[in-house]
Amino acid sequence: MASIVVAGDTSGTITLAAPAVAGTTTLTLPTTSGTVLTNGTNTNFPVGSIVQVVYASTTTSFTTTSTTLQDTGFSTSITPTSNSNKILVISNNSMYVAQNGAGQTYVYCRASLANGSTQLQEQRLASNTGTTSILDTASSLVMTYLDSPATTSSVTYRIYISALNAAFSTIFSSQGASSLTLIEVKA
């Protein structure tokens, strides 16, 4: 195996050893000064790097007629590696509104993304059916939020839902999977 030995400025050496591969391989060094990343620790990732990704999905449905936010029971957690890092949260919520025989022109519900019990963002499903015929409505509500939890302890993100009309049933994940994606971003 061929290698190159570089003497340090004051002492020691650095050895660049070629791997045992067939053919020609080229490693191009950058033309600017800087540091070569030799391991994957959070301390040497450049700002904006993705440190870790956590993904969870569910097809477990949750139904409510309450007009106040209710915990669906769907959550996932991430433990940031630095208290200065951000968490990009992407929530895709499968929502269904059943009119329960109360045919109305407007059909609506809401979903809320929370860090623990602190509400971060809310989306509403609002549909004008154009008729008082009973037309149940299904849709996907997507929420994206950049959180700054300022901790290295576990952070739990959860989904809450509510009806906006007590005559309707709002159903979470009855028509397909809902998901939460948590992406830690180096600050």
Secondary structure as UniProt FT lines:
FT   STRAND          3..7
FT   STRAND          13..17
FT   HELIX           42..44
FT   TURN            47..48
FT   STRAND          50..58
FT   STRAND          62..64
FT   STRAND          70..78
FT   TURN            83..84
FT   STRAND          86..98
FT   TURN            100..101
FT   STRAND          106..115
FT   TURN            116..117
FT   STRAND          118..128
FT   STRAND          137..147
FT   STRAND          155..163
FT   TURN            166..167
FT   STRAND          169..172
FT   STRAND          178..185
//
